[in-house]
Amino acid sequence: MNFEEIYIKHYRKLFCFAFQCTLSKHDSEDLVQETFTRFLKEIRRGTEINNTQAWLYKVLTNLINTNKSRAKQQIWKLKQNGSAMQSEDFQTEYSSDEKKRIISGELKQMPSDERNLLILYNRGLKYEEIAEILDMNPNSVGTTLARTIQKFRNTLKTKYHELFE
């Protein structure tokens, strides 16, 4: 498969994953573009990539985590300088449906490793691919996923019992 075919096959899935993690269309587009730029460089170097999808998700996940760290540093610097940032309501932009808004908000508050695990599973990736992307033991993906899902369900039921019974 050539680069263009890989790009067409994976772009939308990667963008959706990035958007679920960042809740920003602009950031998601930039992060996915950077992922494909790095992929193209690796291909041109002659690097053999056995599982293209897992490689792309792993690079994208790393870029998302780096991007979040930089954003936190910038916020901290602005607060240190006495500047106030205006918060934007990303959930309203993301979805007008109440349940989706709540789920998005709760996902955003989760630790990134748990959030990424849920999103990758929801995107239909295999346990082996999830393990490779998140640097996990392949044998522990199922157990960790089950615990994370149960924890997420309990959070939703506790906070929003009227909507998630």
ChimeraX commands (.cxc) that place a marker at each C-alpha (Angstrom):
marker #1 position 0.00,0.00,0.00 radius 0.5
marker #1 position 1.39,3.40,-0.90 radius 0.5
marker #1 position 1.35,6.50,1.30 radius 0.5
marker #1 position -1.77,8.00,-0.28 radius 0.5
marker #1 position -3.79,4.83,0.28 radius 0.5
marker #1 position -2.63,4.64,3.89 radius 0.5
marker #1 position -3.50,8.30,4.40 radius 0.5
marker #1 position -6.99,7.84,2.97 radius 0.5
marker #1 position -7.57,4.66,4.97 radius 0.5
marker #1 position -6.45,6.04,8.35 radius 0.5
marker #1 position -6.93,9.82,8.34 radius 0.5
marker #1 position -10.55,9.93,9.51 radius 0.5
marker #1 position -10.04,7.37,12.29 radius 0.5
marker #1 position -6.96,9.20,13.55 radius 0.5
marker #1 position -8.71,12.57,13.41 radius 0.5
marker #1 position -11.69,11.23,15.38 radius 0.5
marker #1 position -9.35,9.77,18.00 radius 0.5
marker #1 position -7.42,13.03,18.29 radius 0.5
marker #1 position -10.63,15.03,18.53 radius 0.5
marker #1 position -11.94,12.79,21.30 radius 0.5
marker #1 position -8.71,13.37,23.20 radius 0.5
marker #1 position -8.29,17.11,22.58 radius 0.5
marker #1 position -11.84,18.34,21.86 radius 0.5
marker #1 position -10.25,20.76,19.41 radius 0.5
marker #1 position -10.68,20.50,15.65 radius 0.5
marker #1 position -7.67,22.70,14.95 radius 0.5
marker #1 position -5.34,20.79,17.31 radius 0.5
marker #1 position -6.60,17.47,15.97 radius 0.5
marker #1 position -5.90,18.44,12.37 radius 0.5
marker #1 position -2.39,19.63,13.29 radius 0.5
marker #1 position -1.59,16.52,15.32 radius 0.5
marker #1 position -2.78,14.12,12.62 radius 0.5
marker #1 position -0.86,16.05,9.97 radius 0.5
marker #1 position 2.29,15.81,12.09 radius 0.5
marker #1 position 1.68,12.07,12.54 radius 0.5
marker #1 position 1.54,11.52,8.78 radius 0.5
marker #1 position 4.56,13.75,8.25 radius 0.5
marker #1 position 6.57,11.56,10.61 radius 0.5
marker #1 position 5.20,8.44,8.94 radius 0.5
marker #1 position 6.30,9.68,5.51 radius 0.5
marker #1 position 9.79,10.47,6.85 radius 0.5
marker #1 position 10.08,6.94,8.27 radius 0.5
marker #1 position 9.00,5.40,4.96 radius 0.5
marker #1 position 11.53,7.49,3.07 radius 0.5
marker #1 position 14.26,6.36,5.49 radius 0.5
marker #1 position 13.38,2.78,4.62 radius 0.5
marker #1 position 12.03,1.91,8.05 radius 0.5
marker #1 position 9.92,-1.24,7.98 radius 0.5
marker #1 position 6.65,-0.73,9.85 radius 0.5
marker #1 position 4.88,-4.02,10.50 radius 0.5
marker #1 position 1.58,-2.66,11.83 radius 0.5
marker #1 position 0.86,0.68,10.20 radius 0.5
marker #1 position -2.30,1.40,12.16 radius 0.5
marker #1 position -0.67,0.73,15.54 radius 0.5
marker #1 position 2.37,2.83,14.56 radius 0.5
marker #1 position 0.19,5.76,13.53 radius 0.5
marker #1 position -1.90,5.63,16.71 radius 0.5
marker #1 position 1.20,5.35,18.89 radius 0.5
marker #1 position 2.82,8.41,17.31 radius 0.5
marker #1 position -0.44,10.34,17.51 radius 0.5
marker #1 position -0.92,9.39,21.16 radius 0.5
marker #1 position 2.59,10.61,21.97 radius 0.5
marker #1 position 1.97,13.87,20.11 radius 0.5
marker #1 position -1.33,14.40,21.96 radius 0.5
marker #1 position 0.37,13.84,25.32 radius 0.5
marker #1 position 3.21,16.22,24.39 radius 0.5
marker #1 position 0.69,18.80,23.20 radius 0.5
marker #1 position -1.21,18.60,26.51 radius 0.5
marker #1 position 1.99,19.02,28.50 radius 0.5
marker #1 position 2.88,22.14,26.52 radius 0.5
marker #1 position -0.63,23.53,26.97 radius 0.5
marker #1 position -0.42,23.00,30.73 radius 0.5
marker #1 position 2.95,24.77,30.82 radius 0.5
marker #1 position 1.54,27.71,28.85 radius 0.5
marker #1 position -1.46,27.99,31.16 radius 0.5
marker #1 position 0.82,27.90,34.18 radius 0.5
marker #1 position 3.03,30.63,32.69 radius 0.5
marker #1 position 0.03,32.80,31.92 radius 0.5
marker #1 position -1.26,32.39,35.47 radius 0.5
marker #1 position 2.17,33.21,36.84 radius 0.5
marker #1 position 2.18,36.41,34.79 radius 0.5
marker #1 position -1.25,37.34,36.10 radius 0.5
marker #1 position -2.98,36.87,32.77 radius 0.5
marker #1 position -6.44,35.37,32.79 radius 0.5
marker #1 position -7.46,32.86,30.19 radius 0.5
marker #1 position -10.99,32.73,29.00 radius 0.5
marker #1 position -12.33,29.20,29.06 radius 0.5
marker #1 position -14.17,27.88,26.04 radius 0.5
marker #1 position -17.04,25.48,26.23 radius 0.5
marker #1 position -15.68,22.68,24.05 radius 0.5
marker #1 position -18.43,20.27,25.05 radius 0.5
marker #1 position -21.09,22.53,23.53 radius 0.5
marker #1 position -19.12,22.59,20.29 radius 0.5
marker #1 position -18.56,18.84,20.46 radius 0.5
marker #1 position -22.17,17.79,20.84 radius 0.5
marker #1 position -25.58,19.21,21.65 radius 0.5
marker #1 position -26.76,15.85,22.93 radius 0.5
marker #1 position -26.75,15.86,26.74 radius 0.5
marker #1 position -25.41,12.35,27.26 radius 0.5
marker #1 position -22.59,12.83,24.77 radius 0.5
marker #1 position -21.70,16.11,26.43 radius 0.5
marker #1 position -21.55,14.50,29.85 radius 0.5
marker #1 position -19.54,11.53,28.59 radius 0.5
marker #1 position -17.09,13.84,26.83 radius 0.5
marker #1 position -16.66,15.89,29.96 radius 0.5
marker #1 position -16.06,12.84,32.10 radius 0.5
marker #1 position -13.62,11.40,29.55 radius 0.5
marker #1 position -11.71,14.67,29.59 radius 0.5
marker #1 position -11.31,14.44,33.36 radius 0.5
marker #1 position -9.98,10.88,33.27 radius 0.5
marker #1 position -6.26,10.12,33.41 radius 0.5
marker #1 position -4.97,10.10,29.83 radius 0.5
marker #1 position -3.94,6.42,29.89 radius 0.5
marker #1 position -7.47,5.34,30.89 radius 0.5
marker #1 position -9.12,7.75,28.44 radius 0.5
marker #1 position -6.89,6.61,25.57 radius 0.5
marker #1 position -7.60,2.97,26.41 radius 0.5
marker #1 position -11.37,3.54,26.24 radius 0.5
marker #1 position -11.18,5.58,23.05 radius 0.5
marker #1 position -8.91,3.11,21.25 radius 0.5
marker #1 position -11.17,0.24,22.24 radius 0.5
marker #1 position -14.21,2.21,21.09 radius 0.5
marker #1 position -12.46,2.88,17.75 radius 0.5
marker #1 position -12.32,-0.91,17.23 radius 0.5
marker #1 position -8.61,-1.54,17.66 radius 0.5
marker #1 position -7.48,-5.03,18.65 radius 0.5
marker #1 position -6.03,-5.67,22.10 radius 0.5
marker #1 position -2.58,-6.29,20.58 radius 0.5
marker #1 position -2.69,-2.92,18.82 radius 0.5
marker #1 position -3.86,-1.13,21.95 radius 0.5
marker #1 position -1.04,-2.75,23.91 radius 0.5
marker #1 position 1.51,-1.61,21.34 radius 0.5
marker #1 position 0.13,1.94,21.18 radius 0.5
marker #1 position -0.07,2.41,24.95 radius 0.5
marker #1 position 3.08,0.41,25.83 radius 0.5
marker #1 position 1.08,-2.13,27.81 radius 0.5
marker #1 position 1.47,-5.83,28.35 radius 0.5
marker #1 position -0.86,-7.42,25.77 radius 0.5
marker #1 position -2.09,-9.90,28.37 radius 0.5
marker #1 position -3.28,-7.11,30.68 radius 0.5
marker #1 position -5.26,-5.05,28.15 radius 0.5
marker #1 position -8.51,-6.97,28.66 radius 0.5
marker #1 position -8.38,-6.80,32.45 radius 0.5
marker #1 position -7.35,-3.15,32.51 radius 0.5
marker #1 position -10.04,-2.31,29.99 radius 0.5
marker #1 position -12.75,-4.10,31.98 radius 0.5
marker #1 position -11.73,-2.26,35.17 radius 0.5
marker #1 position -11.60,1.09,33.36 radius 0.5
marker #1 position -15.04,0.57,31.81 radius 0.5
marker #1 position -16.52,-0.39,35.17 radius 0.5
marker #1 position -14.91,2.63,36.85 radius 0.5
marker #1 position -16.26,4.91,34.11 radius 0.5
marker #1 position -19.77,3.42,34.39 radius 0.5
marker #1 position -19.73,3.85,38.16 radius 0.5
marker #1 position -18.68,7.49,37.81 radius 0.5
marker #1 position -21.51,8.18,35.36 radius 0.5
marker #1 position -24.09,6.37,37.52 radius 0.5
marker #1 position -22.96,8.17,40.66 radius 0.5
marker #1 position -22.88,11.67,39.22 radius 0.5
marker #1 position -25.73,11.39,36.71 radius 0.5
marker #1 position -27.87,8.54,38.02 radius 0.5
marker #1 position -31.00,9.95,36.39 radius 0.5
marker #1 position -29.43,9.65,32.92 radius 0.5
marker #1 position -27.25,6.54,33.29 radius 0.5
marker #1 position -29.21,3.83,35.10 radius 0.5
marker link #1:1,2 radius 0.2
marker link #1:2,3 radius 0.2
marker link #1:3,4 radius 0.2
marker link #1:4,5 radius 0.2
marker link #1:5,6 radius 0.2
marker link #1:6,7 radius 0.2
marker link #1:7,8 radius 0.2
marker link #1:8,9 radius 0.2
marker link #1:9,10 radius 0.2
marker link #1:10,11 radius 0.2
marker link #1:11,12 radius 0.2
marker link #1:12,13 radius 0.2
marker link #1:13,14 radius 0.2
marker link #1:14,15 radius 0.2
marker link #1:15,16 radius 0.2
marker link #1:16,17 radius 0.2
marker link #1:17,18 radius 0.2
marker link #1:18,19 radius 0.2
marker link #1:19,20 radius 0.2
marker link #1:20,21 radius 0.2
marker link #1:21,22 radius 0.2
marker link #1:22,23 radius 0.2
marker link #1:23,24 radius 0.2
marker link #1:24,25 radius 0.2
marker link #1:25,26 radius 0.2
marker link #1:26,27 radius 0.2
marker link #1:27,28 radius 0.2
marker link #1:28,29 radius 0.2
marker link #1:29,30 radius 0.2
marker link #1:30,31 radius 0.2
marker link #1:31,32 radius 0.2
marker link #1:32,33 radius 0.2
marker link #1:33,34 radius 0.2
marker link #1:34,35 radius 0.2
marker link #1:35,36 radius 0.2
marker link #1:36,37 radius 0.2
marker link #1:37,38 radius 0.2
marker link #1:38,39 radius 0.2
marker link #1:39,40 radius 0.2
marker link #1:40,41 radius 0.2
marker link #1:41,42 radius 0.2
marker link #1:42,43 radius 0.2
marker link #1:43,44 radius 0.2
marker link #1:44,45 radius 0.2
marker link #1:45,46 radius 0.2
marker link #1:46,47 radius 0.2
marker link #1:47,48 radius 0.2
marker link #1:48,49 radius 0.2
marker link #1:49,50 radius 0.2
marker link #1:50,51 radius 0.2
marker link #1:51,52 radius 0.2
marker link #1:52,53 radius 0.2
marker link #1:53,54 radius 0.2
marker link #1:54,55 radius 0.2
marker link #1:55,56 radius 0.2
marker link #1:56,57 radius 0.2
marker link #1:57,58 radius 0.2
marker link #1:58,59 radius 0.2
marker link #1:59,60 radius 0.2
marker link #1:60,61 radius 0.2
marker link #1:61,62 radius 0.2
marker link #1:62,63 radius 0.2
marker link #1:63,64 radius 0.2
marker link #1:64,65 radius 0.2
marker link #1:65,66 radius 0.2
marker link #1:66,67 radius 0.2
marker link #1:67,68 radius 0.2
marker link #1:68,69 radius 0.2
marker link #1:69,70 radius 0.2
marker link #1:70,71 radius 0.2
marker link #1:71,72 radius 0.2
marker link #1:72,73 radius 0.2
marker link #1:73,74 radius 0.2
marker link #1:74,75 radius 0.2
marker link #1:75,76 radius 0.2
marker link #1:76,77 radius 0.2
marker link #1:77,78 radius 0.2
marker link #1:78,79 radius 0.2
marker link #1:79,80 radius 0.2
marker link #1:80,81 radius 0.2
marker link #1:81,82 radius 0.2
marker link #1:82,83 radius 0.2
marker link #1:83,84 radius 0.2
marker link #1:84,85 radius 0.2
marker link #1:85,86 radius 0.2
marker link #1:86,87 radius 0.2
marker link #1:87,88 radius 0.2
marker link #1:88,89 radius 0.2
marker link #1:89,90 radius 0.2
marker link #1:90,91 radius 0.2
marker link #1:91,92 radius 0.2
marker link #1:92,93 radius 0.2
marker link #1:93,94 radius 0.2
marker link #1:94,95 radius 0.2
marker link #1:95,96 radius 0.2
marker link #1:96,97 radius 0.2
marker link #1:97,98 radius 0.2
marker link #1:98,99 radius 0.2
marker link #1:99,100 radius 0.2
marker link #1:100,101 radius 0.2
marker link #1:101,102 radius 0.2
marker link #1:102,103 radius 0.2
marker link #1:103,104 radius 0.2
marker link #1:104,105 radius 0.2
marker link #1:105,106 radius 0.2
marker link #1:106,107 radius 0.2
marker link #1:107,108 radius 0.2
marker link #1:108,109 radius 0.2
marker link #1:109,110 radius 0.2
marker link #1:110,111 radius 0.2
marker link #1:111,112 radius 0.2
marker link #1:112,113 radius 0.2
marker link #1:113,114 radius 0.2
marker link #1:114,115 radius 0.2
marker link #1:115,116 radius 0.2
marker link #1:116,117 radius 0.2
marker link #1:117,118 radius 0.2
marker link #1:118,119 radius 0.2
marker link #1:119,120 radius 0.2
marker link #1:120,121 radius 0.2
marker link #1:121,122 radius 0.2
marker link #1:122,123 radius 0.2
marker link #1:123,124 radius 0.2
marker link #1:124,125 radius 0.2
marker link #1:125,126 radius 0.2
marker link #1:126,127 radius 0.2
marker link #1:127,128 radius 0.2
marker link #1:128,129 radius 0.2
marker link #1:129,130 radius 0.2
marker link #1:130,131 radius 0.2
marker link #1:131,132 radius 0.2
marker link #1:132,133 radius 0.2
marker link #1:133,134 radius 0.2
marker link #1:134,135 radius 0.2
marker link #1:135,136 radius 0.2
marker link #1:136,137 radius 0.2
marker link #1:137,138 radius 0.2
marker link #1:138,139 radius 0.2
marker link #1:139,140 radius 0.2
marker link #1:140,141 radius 0.2
marker link #1:141,142 radius 0.2
marker link #1:142,143 radius 0.2
marker link #1:143,144 radius 0.2
marker link #1:144,145 radius 0.2
marker link #1:145,146 radius 0.2
marker link #1:146,147 radius 0.2
marker link #1:147,148 radius 0.2
marker link #1:148,149 radius 0.2
marker link #1:149,150 radius 0.2
marker link #1:150,151 radius 0.2
marker link #1:151,152 radius 0.2
marker link #1:152,153 radius 0.2
marker link #1:153,154 radius 0.2
marker link #1:154,155 radius 0.2
marker link #1:155,156 radius 0.2
marker link #1:156,157 radius 0.2
marker link #1:157,158 radius 0.2
marker link #1:158,159 radius 0.2
marker link #1:159,160 radius 0.2
marker link #1:160,161 radius 0.2
marker link #1:161,162 radius 0.2
marker link #1:162,163 radius 0.2
marker link #1:163,164 radius 0.2
marker link #1:164,165 radius 0.2
view
